[in-house]
Amino acid sequence: QVQLVESGGGSVKSGGSLRLSCAASGYISSSYFVAWFRQAPGKEREGVATINKDGTTTYYADSVKGRFTISHDNAENAVYLQMNSLKPEDTAMYYCAARVSAVPVLLGELLYPDKYDYWGQGTQVTVSS
């Protein structure tokens, strides 16, 4: 079992920044990936960014490349999402998810929700214009 707890959401104006945190506990395998997803009302859940256990592999959705940065702190077992240049369209509930499966997948598939095994409760991000 893996438990995930998100924090750091809030309300900011367009162009502002936020840093989301995901604290993980429980069994963490060497093939571990952690991703951030988001879901706006009436829309499907969208993969934002993912990172592997040692931080050597990251992958971003095109919509956030150059603005968001995912990072991992092994000592704290935490994953962060630094979000800069925020836009109103970034408004959503942001979820942290963990993948523990060792089955290989294509890098792009790591932003598909069905590739993840554990989910946090989410943290709300609201960007006003």
C-alpha positions as MATLAB code, in Angstrom:
seq = 'QVQLVESGGGSVKSGGSLRLSCAASGYISSSYFVAWFRQAPGKEREGVATINKDGTTTYYADSVKGRFTISHDNAENAVYLQMNSLKPEDTAMYYCAARVSAVPVLLGELLYPDKYDYWGQGTQVTVSS';
ca = [
       0.000    0.000    0.000;
       1.092    3.538   -0.747;
      -0.470    6.575    0.854;
      -0.292    9.956   -0.843;
      -1.133   13.341    0.626;
      -1.149   16.506   -1.471;
      -0.755   20.062   -0.222;
       0.085   23.517   -1.516;
      -2.961   24.383   -3.551;
      -4.595   27.788   -3.379;
      -5.809   30.800   -5.312;
      -3.482   32.996   -7.352;
      -3.742   35.542  -10.116;
      -2.722   34.855  -13.687;
       1.055   34.852  -14.005;
       1.541   33.775  -10.417;
       3.217   30.679   -8.992;
       2.360   27.804   -6.680;
       4.283   24.796   -5.436;
       2.387   21.584   -4.834;
       3.732   18.846   -2.585;
       2.944   15.132   -2.522;
       4.056   13.212    0.560;
       4.295    9.454    0.039;
       4.410    6.666    2.602;
       4.195    2.896    2.492;
       5.886    0.417    0.145;
       7.796    2.096   -2.650;
       9.292   -0.095   -5.334;
      12.329    0.651   -7.455;
      10.092    1.004  -10.500;
       8.093    3.732   -8.793;
       6.727    6.676  -10.761;
       4.799    9.576   -9.287;
       2.679   11.840  -11.417;
       0.534   14.895  -11.094;
      -2.856   14.904  -12.745;
      -5.531   17.568  -12.824;
      -9.237   17.615  -13.404;
     -11.383   20.637  -14.067;
     -15.177   20.507  -13.651;
     -16.786   18.731  -16.573;
     -13.457   17.623  -18.037;
     -11.501   14.386  -18.055;
      -8.559   13.863  -15.754;
      -5.394   15.062  -17.499;
      -1.820   13.989  -16.871;
       0.457   16.950  -16.149;
       3.897   15.564  -15.298;
       5.569   12.413  -14.042;
       8.906   11.493  -12.472;
      10.643    8.246  -11.567;
      11.993    7.288   -8.163;
      15.503    8.660   -8.591;
      14.431   11.697  -10.567;
      16.298   10.740  -13.722;
      13.200   10.500  -15.909;
      10.531   13.175  -16.254;
       7.774   13.741  -18.775;
       5.406   16.677  -19.187;
       2.173   17.413  -20.953;
       2.646   19.902  -23.791;
       0.284   22.326  -22.084;
       2.659   22.814  -19.131;
       6.119   22.405  -20.674;
       8.371   25.312  -19.796;
       6.051   26.462  -17.001;
       5.825   23.503  -14.597;
       8.676   21.537  -13.060;
       8.336   18.201  -11.277;
      10.985   17.165   -8.773;
      11.602   14.465   -6.195;
      13.158   14.535   -2.739;
      14.257   10.997   -1.877;
      15.059   11.842    1.725;
      11.576   13.205    2.325;
       9.821   10.750   -0.012;
       8.096   13.723   -1.519;
       7.348   14.900   -5.034;
       6.845   18.549   -5.883;
       5.230   20.411   -8.743;
       6.501   23.951   -9.182;
       3.969   25.845  -11.267;
       4.990   29.182  -12.751;
       3.273   31.548  -15.181;
      -0.085   30.155  -14.156;
      -3.056   30.693  -16.438;
      -6.800   30.568  -15.729;
      -6.954   27.345  -17.734;
      -4.685   25.716  -15.143;
      -7.560   25.919  -12.663;
      -8.397   22.378  -11.520;
      -8.181   19.862   -8.730;
      -4.645   18.520   -8.762;
      -3.997   14.911   -7.802;
      -0.833   13.034   -6.994;
      -0.676    9.410   -8.172;
       1.826    6.594   -7.741;
       2.646    3.743  -10.094;
       4.317    0.714   -8.535;
       4.028   -1.731  -11.420;
       7.254   -2.943  -13.047;
       5.524   -3.627  -16.386;
       7.223   -1.460  -19.039;
       5.128    1.209  -20.703;
       5.848    3.900  -23.251;
       6.930    7.203  -21.741;
       3.874    8.998  -23.094;
       1.602    6.432  -21.467;
       2.866    7.546  -18.079;
       0.416   10.435  -18.280;
      -2.562    8.085  -18.581;
      -4.559    7.790  -15.341;
      -5.084    4.052  -15.761;
      -1.332    3.459  -15.447;
      -1.364    4.513  -11.791;
      -2.201    2.405   -8.780;
      -2.619    4.822   -5.887;
      -4.136    8.285   -5.661;
      -4.235   11.142   -3.213;
      -7.303   13.164   -2.326;
      -6.341   16.208   -4.357;
      -5.613   19.875   -3.774;
      -7.469   22.721   -5.480;
      -5.680   25.268   -7.652;
      -7.604   28.326   -8.794;
      -6.091   30.909  -11.141;
      -7.992   34.136  -11.701;
      -7.486   36.505  -14.599;
];
